[in-house]
Amino acid sequence: MSTSTTSALTTADPDAPQRRSPLISWLAVLSVTTGIFSVVTSEILPIGLLTSIGSSFGVSDGTAGLMMTVPGVLAAVSAPLVTVATARADRRLMLCAFVLLLALANFLAAVAPYYWLVLVSRIMVGVAIGGFWSVGVGLAGRLVGRPAVGRATAVIFAAVPLGSVLGVPLGTFVGEVTGWRTAFAGMGVFTLALLALMLLVIPPLPPVRATRLHVLRDAVRAPGTRAALAVTFLVVLAHFGTYTYVTPFLEQVTGIGPGTVTLFLLLYGVAGIVGNFLGGATVVRHPRATFVGAAGLISGATLLLPVLGRWEIGAITLLAVWGVAYGAVPVCSQTWFANASPDTPEATSVLFTASFQATISVGALAGGLALDRSAPSTLMLLGGGTAALVVLLGGPKRAAGWWGGGSSGHGGDRPDTP
């Protein structure tokens, strides 16, 4: 994500930063970044271990996909509720509490003797996601000086693709070598170490502007916010309805083993980082074109996978395209929400988190239901068709009304800014 992009996402607090050494300030930023990395990795870790976990408890791949559905639902609910309920609480203490909850959730999954206990652990993960995201992503302006806010926010959001690049492939590798429970236990240990770091380097952060329900309500009513909700829903639904079950596809259709699956997911994650920075470089000037382009590439990749994904070269090429495309989606969505309501950055962070996580859960659930009733190739076709809707609805001639843009004096290629 570019600095110019992120400047719209975070408003520096007038009372910040506290007078501390630059080293400690940036260590605080890196601890928040690592927290986002832990949250993202914990959430999507089951994707690479789906078949192993399912076979351990004797459940289908679709039922195992509930491990992705449950956190999304809880994160969507907890993001606004926790933010409003803790409006007057020290943000440092809240971050540490969510990290501790995340560690306990991973340890519970590692020792769970029954599948329902794994789902309980995923409920805990969901609450941690919603709370940490909503509080953490808007703190850059309170940790570093005003000139460095854009860079600090870019560093924080870079943790999102890093979770796919490092977290999921590494967790998948550990799971294949020593068992999936070890992967969750290792994530728990890592998160506890992060908790210690956060307690050392993050200063007390008393709330400055309380986010109340009426602030969230006003932000939702902005035309640009409604457009952001619609586009985010379609793209994220298409992505997580298919990517959650990419491991069964690669094993059953491409015919590769677990070790090769790990390499394929690693390549996908690397492509995601490239897409993140490409999207960040273009979304400010061309938000609609960037979002439509990303949706089009996701659609094309998933529609072609049932045909070209039967061969390893075809599957790995399309996964790389898919990774680049989806890597741009979070920055596009974040920018759209931020520009729709620029005066309430924490409220827009809450709305972004809630909508994104709710759609992750819907996509994982819908994909699991479709997979249990059809085949991995059919699932890819359904996802590709869903992503294609964004291209059809967001075309140049139809976009003005649907996207809520076109009246800002920028040729219709900018989101509404109130």
C-alpha positions in Angstrom: 0.0 0.0 0.0 1.4 3.4 -1.0 1.8 6.3 1.4 -0.6 8.4 -0.6 -3.3 5.7 -0.3 -2.9 5.3 3.4 -3.1 9.0 4.1 -6.8 8.8 3.6 -7.1 5.9 6.0 -5.8 7.4 9.2 -6.1 10.8 10.7 -3.3 11.7 13.1 -4.6 12.5 16.6 -3.9 16.1 17.6 -2.6 15.1 21.0 -0.2 12.5 19.6 2.4 11.2 19.4 3.7 11.1 22.9 7.2 12.2 23.4 9.2 9.0 23.0 12.2 7.9 21.0 11.6 7.2 17.3 12.9 3.6 17.8 10.3 2.8 20.5 7.6 4.5 18.4 8.3 2.3 15.4 8.6 -0.8 17.6 5.1 0.0 18.7 4.0 0.3 15.1 5.7 -3.0 14.3 4.0 -4.7 17.3 0.6 -3.6 16.0 1.6 -4.9 12.5 2.6 -8.2 14.1 -0.8 -8.2 15.8 -2.6 -7.8 12.5 -0.4 -10.6 11.1 -1.3 -12.9 13.9 -5.0 -12.1 13.5 -5.0 -12.7 9.8 -2.9 -15.9 10.1 -5.0 -17.3 12.8 -8.2 -16.6 10.8 -7.1 -18.2 7.5 -4.8 -20.9 8.9 -7.4 -23.6 8.5 -7.5 -23.0 4.7 -4.2 -25.0 4.2 -5.1 -27.6 6.8 -8.8 -28.0 5.9 -8.7 -31.6 4.7 -6.4 -32.7 7.6 -8.6 -31.2 10.2 -11.8 -32.6 8.6 -10.4 -36.1 8.4 -9.3 -36.0 12.0 -12.9 -35.4 13.2 -14.6 -37.3 10.4 -16.3 -34.3 8.9 -16.6 -33.3 5.3 -14.6 -30.5 3.7 -17.7 -28.3 3.6 -18.4 -28.8 7.3 -14.7 -28.2 8.0 -15.2 -24.8 6.2 -17.2 -23.7 9.2 -13.8 -22.9 10.8 -13.8 -20.0 8.3 -17.4 -19.1 8.6 -17.6 -18.8 12.4 -14.8 -16.2 12.9 -16.2 -14.0 10.2 -19.6 -13.9 11.8 -18.3 -13.1 15.3 -15.8 -10.5 13.9 -18.6 -8.7 12.1 -20.7 -8.6 15.2 -18.0 -7.8 17.7 -16.3 -5.0 15.6 -19.1 -2.4 16.2 -20.2 -3.8 19.6 -16.7 -3.9 21.1 -15.7 -0.5 19.7 -18.8 1.2 21.2 -18.7 -0.7 24.5 -15.0 0.1 25.1 -15.1 3.6 23.8 -13.6 5.0 27.0 -11.1 2.2 27.6 -7.4 2.5 27.1 -6.6 1.2 23.6 -3.4 -0.4 24.7 -5.2 -2.6 27.2 -7.8 -3.5 24.7 -5.2 -4.6 22.1 -3.4 -6.7 24.7 -6.7 -8.3 25.8 -7.5 -9.3 22.2 -4.1 -10.7 21.7 -4.4 -12.8 24.8 -7.8 -14.0 23.7 -6.3 -15.0 20.3 -3.5 -17.0 22.0 -6.0 -18.9 24.2 -8.1 -19.6 21.1 -5.2 -21.2 19.3 -4.2 -23.3 22.3 -7.8 -24.5 22.6 -7.8 -25.6 18.9 -4.5 -27.4 19.4 -5.9 -29.6 22.2 -9.6 -29.9 21.3 -10.7 -33.5 21.4 -14.0 -32.7 19.6 -14.8 -30.6 16.5 -17.3 -28.5 18.4 -14.5 -27.3 20.7 -12.5 -26.3 17.6 -15.5 -24.2 16.6 -15.6 -22.6 20.1 -12.0 -21.6 19.6 -12.9 -20.1 16.3 -15.6 -18.0 18.0 -12.8 -16.7 20.3 -10.8 -15.9 17.2 -13.7 -14.0 15.7 -14.1 -11.7 18.7 -10.3 -11.1 18.7 -10.4 -10.2 15.0 -13.2 -7.8 15.3 -11.8 -6.0 18.3 -8.2 -5.8 17.3 -8.9 -4.7 13.8 -11.3 -2.0 14.8 -8.9 -0.6 17.5 -5.5 -1.2 16.0 -5.8 0.0 12.4 -6.4 3.6 13.4 -3.6 4.0 15.9 -0.7 4.9 13.6 -1.3 8.6 14.2 -0.9 8.2 17.9 2.3 6.1 17.7 4.4 8.2 15.3 4.8 11.9 14.3 2.3 13.3 11.9 4.7 13.2 8.9 5.2 9.5 9.3 1.5 8.5 9.7 1.1 7.4 6.1 4.2 5.2 6.3 3.2 3.7 9.6 -0.3 2.9 8.3 1.2 1.3 5.2 3.4 -0.9 7.5 0.4 -1.9 9.6 -1.7 -2.9 6.6 1.2 -4.8 4.9 0.5 -7.4 7.5 -2.6 -8.5 5.6 -0.8 -10.1 2.6 2.0 -11.2 4.8 -0.4 -13.4 6.6 -1.0 -15.2 3.3 2.6 -15.2 2.3 4.2 -16.4 5.5 1.5 -17.5 7.9 -0.6 -19.9 5.9 2.1 -21.7 3.9 4.3 -22.0 7.1 1.3 -23.3 9.1 0.4 -25.7 6.3 4.0 -27.0 6.2 4.2 -27.4 10.0 0.8 -29.1 9.9 1.8 -31.6 7.2 5.1 -32.4 8.9 4.1 -32.6 12.6 0.3 -32.5 12.5 -2.2 -29.6 12.3 -2.4 -29.3 16.1 1.2 -28.3 16.2 0.5 -25.5 13.8 -2.2 -24.0 16.1 0.0 -24.5 19.2 2.9 -22.7 17.5 0.6 -19.8 16.6 -0.4 -19.6 20.3 3.2 -19.4 21.4 3.9 -16.8 18.8 0.9 -14.7 20.0 2.0 -14.9 23.6 5.4 -13.5 22.6 3.7 -10.7 20.8 1.7 -9.9 23.9 4.9 -9.4 25.9 6.3 -7.1 23.2 3.2 -5.0 23.1 3.2 -4.5 26.8 6.8 -3.3 26.6 6.6 -0.9 23.6 3.1 0.4 23.3 2.4 3.4 25.6 -0.9 4.0 27.4 -3.5 5.2 24.8 -6.5 6.7 26.5 -9.4 7.2 24.1 -9.6 10.6 22.5 -12.7 10.4 20.3 -15.4 8.0 21.4 -17.1 6.1 18.6 -20.8 6.0 19.3 -23.7 4.2 17.5 -24.9 7.5 15.9 -21.4 8.0 14.4 -21.6 4.5 12.8 -25.1 5.2 11.6 -24.2 8.4 9.9 -21.2 6.7 8.2 -23.4 3.9 6.9 -25.8 6.5 5.4 -23.1 8.1 3.2 -23.7 7.1 -0.5 -20.1 6.2 -0.9 -20.3 3.8 2.0 -23.3 2.0 0.5 -21.3 1.6 -2.7 -18.3 0.3 -0.8 -20.5 -2.3 1.0 -22.0 -3.6 -2.2 -18.7 -3.9 -4.0 -16.9 -5.4 -1.1 -19.7 -8.0 -0.6 -19.5 -9.3 -4.2 -15.7 -9.5 -4.5 -15.1 -11.0 -1.0 -18.0 -13.4 -1.4 -16.5 -14.6 -4.7 -13.0 -14.9 -3.3 -13.6 -16.7 0.0 -16.4 -18.8 -1.4 -13.7 -20.4 -3.6 -10.3 -19.8 -2.0 -11.4 -21.4 1.3 -11.6 -24.6 -0.6 -8.6 -24.2 -2.9 -6.8 -27.1 -1.2 -9.5 -29.7 -2.1 -9.4 -28.3 -5.6 -5.6 -28.6 -5.9 -5.6 -32.1 -4.4 -8.6 -33.5 -6.3 -8.5 -31.7 -9.7 -4.9 -30.7 -10.2 -3.8 -33.9 -8.4 -0.9 -32.6 -6.4 0.3 -33.7 -2.9 0.3 -31.7 0.3 3.9 -30.5 -0.1 3.2 -29.0 -3.5 0.0 -27.4 -2.2 2.1 -25.6 0.3 4.4 -24.2 -2.5 1.4 -23.2 -4.5 -0.1 -21.3 -1.6 3.2 -19.6 -1.0 3.3 -18.4 -4.6 -0.2 -17.1 -4.2 0.8 -15.2 -1.1 3.8 -13.6 -2.8 1.6 -12.6 -5.7 -0.8 -11.1 -3.1 1.9 -8.8 -1.8 2.6 -7.6 -5.3 -1.1 -7.0 -5.8 -1.3 -5.0 -2.5 1.3 -2.5 -3.6 0.1 -2.3 -7.2 -3.4 -1.6 -5.9 -2.1 1.0 -3.5 -0.3 2.7 -6.3 -3.3 3.0 -8.5 -6.4 3.1 -6.3 -6.1 6.8 -5.3 -6.4 8.1 -8.9 -8.4 5.2 -10.4 -10.5 3.6 -7.6 -13.2 2.2 -9.8 -10.9 0.9 -12.5 -8.6 -0.7 -9.9 -11.5 -2.4 -8.1 -13.2 -3.5 -11.4 -9.9 -4.7 -12.7 -9.2 -6.8 -9.6 -12.7 -8.3 -9.8 -12.2 -9.1 -13.4 -8.9 -10.9 -12.8 -10.4 -12.9 -9.9 -13.3 -13.9 -12.2 -11.1 -14.9 -15.0 -8.7 -17.0 -12.8 -11.5 -18.9 -11.1 -13.5 -19.5 -14.3 -10.4 -20.9 -16.0 -9.2 -23.0 -13.2 -11.6 -26.0 -13.9 -10.1 -26.1 -17.4 -6.5 -25.1 -17.1 -6.1 -26.1 -13.5 -5.9 -29.7 -14.4 -2.3 -29.2 -15.1 0.2 -27.9 -12.6 1.5 -25.1 -14.8 -2.0 -23.9 -15.5 -3.0 -24.0 -11.8 0.1 -22.2 -10.5 -0.2 -19.5 -13.2 -3.9 -18.8 -12.4 -3.2 -18.9 -8.7 -0.5 -16.2 -9.2 -3.0 -14.0 -11.2 -5.6 -14.6 -8.5 -3.2 -13.6 -5.8 -2.2 -10.3 -7.5 -5.9 -9.5 -8.1 -7.1 -10.2 -4.5 -4.0 -8.5 -3.1 -5.5 -5.2 -4.4 -9.0 -5.8 -2.9 -8.4 -4.9 0.8 -6.7 -1.6 -0.1 -9.4 -0.7 -2.6 -12.1 -1.5 -0.1 -10.3 0.4 2.8 -9.8 3.4 0.6 -13.4 3.5 -0.6 -14.7 3.3 3.0 -12.3 6.0 4.2 -13.1 8.4 1.4 -16.8 8.0 2.0 -16.5 9.3 5.6 -13.1 10.9 6.1 -13.9 12.6 9.3 -14.6 9.4 11.3 -11.6 7.1 10.7 -12.4 4.7 13.6 -16.0 4.4 12.4 -14.9 3.6 8.9 -12.4 1.0 10.2 -15.3 -0.6 12.1 -17.5 -0.7 9.0 -14.8 -2.0 6.9 -14.0 -4.7 9.4 -17.6 -5.7 10.0 -18.5 -5.9 6.3 -15.3 -7.7 5.3 -15.6 -10.3 8.0 -19.3 -10.9 7.5 -18.8 -11.5 3.9 -15.9 -13.9 4.6 -18.2 -16.0 6.7 -21.0 -15.9 4.1 -18.6 -16.8 1.4 -17.0 -19.7 3.3 -20.5 -21.0 4.3 -21.9 -20.7 0.8 -18.8 -22.3 -0.7 -19.0 -25.2 1.8 -22.6 -25.9 1.0 -21.9 -25.8 -2.7 -18.9 -28.0 -2.4 -20.7 -30.7 -0.4 -23.4 -30.8 -3.1 -21.2 -30.5 -6.2 -17.5 -30.5 -7.0 -14.5 -28.2 -6.6 -14.6 -27.2 -10.2 -18.3 -26.2 -10.0 -17.5 -24.1 -7.0 -14.8 -22.2 -8.9 -17.3 -21.5 -11.7 -19.8 -20.1 -9.2 -17.2 -17.8 -7.7 -16.0 -16.6 -11.0 -19.6 -15.7 -12.0 -20.1 -13.8 -8.8 -16.9 -11.7 -9.3 -18.0 -11.1 -12.9 -21.0 -9.2 -11.5 -18.7 -6.4 -10.3 -17.3 -6.1 -13.8 -20.8 -6.0 -15.3 -22.3 -3.5 -12.8 -19.2 -1.4 -12.5 -18.6 -0.8 -16.2 -18.1 2.8 -17.4 -21.6 3.3 -18.6 -23.4 1.9 -15.6 -21.0 2.9 -12.8 -22.2 6.4 -11.9 -25.4 5.4 -10.1 -24.3 2.0 -8.7 -20.9 3.1 -7.4 -22.2 6.4 -5.9 -19.5 8.3 -8.0 -19.3 10.3 -11.1 -20.2 13.7 -9.6 -17.0 14.7 -8.0 -15.4 16.3 -11.0 -13.0 13.4 -11.6 -14.5 11.8 -14.6 -16.6 9.5 -12.5 -13.6 7.5 -11.4 -13.5 8.5 -7.8 -15.6 7.4 -4.9 -18.0 9.9 -3.3 -16.3 12.1 -0.7 -18.8 13.8 1.6 
